[in-house]
Amino acid sequence: MKRIIRRRRKRHWFGAIAGGLAGLTAGALGATLLLRRKGDEQNEGKSIYPQYNRRNADRWARPGMSITFRAELMPGRSRSERTFRIAEVMPSGRVTLEDFTGEHTETEFEPVRQTRD
């Protein structure tokens, strides 16, 4: 009978030690993740959407630039009737136009042609 009791005690200590090690491991892992997150503070305030993180120089449009609606959106109008000047570019990449109401996205317009000097 004494042998059975001694074996149970040994198993009890083994379980306690294993549980303690598991707890320490989980704590160390949690601390590592928290420390790793502190390094990501430079990304704080940035959006997960790349178009919001663009710098002003990287935007697809700038105020004062002429832009043309796609012909599918304005059927029956000539190119000159579909061309407007940009009044404002918003942080989201949407634009407002001079003499035309509403906010518009890049997909509503014909691709901007880059001219090389």
C-alpha positions in Angstrom: 0.0 0.0 0.0 2.8 2.4 0.8 4.4 1.8 -2.6 1.1 2.9 -4.4 1.0 6.1 -2.4 4.7 6.9 -3.1 4.1 6.4 -6.8 1.1 8.7 -6.8 3.1 11.4 -5.1 5.9 11.2 -7.6 3.3 11.5 -10.4 1.8 14.5 -8.7 5.1 16.3 -8.6 5.8 15.4 -12.2 2.5 16.9 -13.3 3.2 20.0 -11.2 6.6 20.5 -12.8 5.3 19.9 -16.3 2.4 22.4 -15.7 4.8 25.0 -14.3 7.1 24.6 -17.3 4.2 24.9 -19.7 3.1 28.1 -17.9 6.6 29.6 -18.0 6.8 28.8 -21.7 3.5 30.4 -22.4 4.6 33.5 -20.5 7.9 33.8 -22.3 6.1 33.4 -25.7 3.6 36.1 -24.7 6.4 38.5 -23.7 8.2 37.8 -27.0 5.2 38.7 -29.0 4.6 41.9 -27.0 8.3 43.0 -27.5 8.0 42.2 -31.2 4.9 44.4 -31.5 6.7 47.4 -29.9 9.1 47.4 -32.9 6.0 47.8 -35.2 5.3 51.3 -33.7 6.7 52.9 -36.9 3.7 51.4 -38.8 1.2 52.9 -36.3 -1.2 55.1 -38.1 -0.7 53.4 -41.4 -3.6 51.8 -43.2 -3.8 48.2 -44.3 -4.8 49.5 -47.7 -1.8 50.6 -49.9 -3.6 53.4 -51.6 -4.0 55.2 -48.3 -0.3 54.9 -47.6 0.9 56.5 -50.8 2.9 59.7 -50.6 1.6 62.8 -52.4 4.2 62.3 -55.1 2.9 58.7 -55.8 -0.7 59.6 -56.3 -2.4 58.8 -59.6 -3.8 62.4 -59.8 -2.9 65.9 -58.7 -5.0 69.1 -58.4 -5.2 71.0 -61.6 -4.6 67.9 -63.8 -7.0 67.2 -66.7 -8.6 63.8 -66.6 -11.1 62.1 -69.0 -14.0 59.9 -68.0 -14.2 56.5 -69.7 -16.5 56.5 -72.7 -18.7 53.8 -71.2 -19.7 56.1 -68.4 -20.6 59.0 -70.7 -21.8 57.5 -74.0 -22.5 59.8 -76.9 -20.1 62.5 -75.6 -16.9 63.5 -77.3 -13.5 63.3 -75.5 -13.5 67.0 -74.9 -16.9 66.8 -73.2 -15.7 64.0 -71.0 -12.5 65.9 -69.9 -12.5 67.8 -66.5 -9.9 69.4 -64.3 -9.2 67.9 -60.8 -10.0 70.3 -57.9 -9.0 68.2 -55.0 -7.4 64.8 -54.3 -8.6 63.2 -51.0 -6.4 60.9 -48.8 -8.4 57.9 -50.0 -7.4 58.6 -53.6 -10.8 59.8 -54.7 -11.0 63.2 -56.5 -13.5 66.0 -56.8 -13.7 67.8 -60.1 -14.1 71.4 -61.1 -17.6 72.1 -62.7 -18.7 68.5 -62.0 -20.4 67.2 -58.8 -19.4 64.2 -56.6 -16.4 62.2 -55.7 -14.8 59.9 -58.2 -12.3 57.0 -58.2 -9.4 56.2 -60.5 -11.4 53.4 -62.2 -13.9 55.9 -63.6 -11.3 57.5 -65.8 -9.2 56.6 -68.8 -5.6 55.5 -67.8 -3.3 58.5 -67.4 -0.7 58.7 -70.1 2.7 59.5 -68.9 4.6 61.8 -71.3 8.4 61.6 -71.4 10.5 64.6 -72.1 
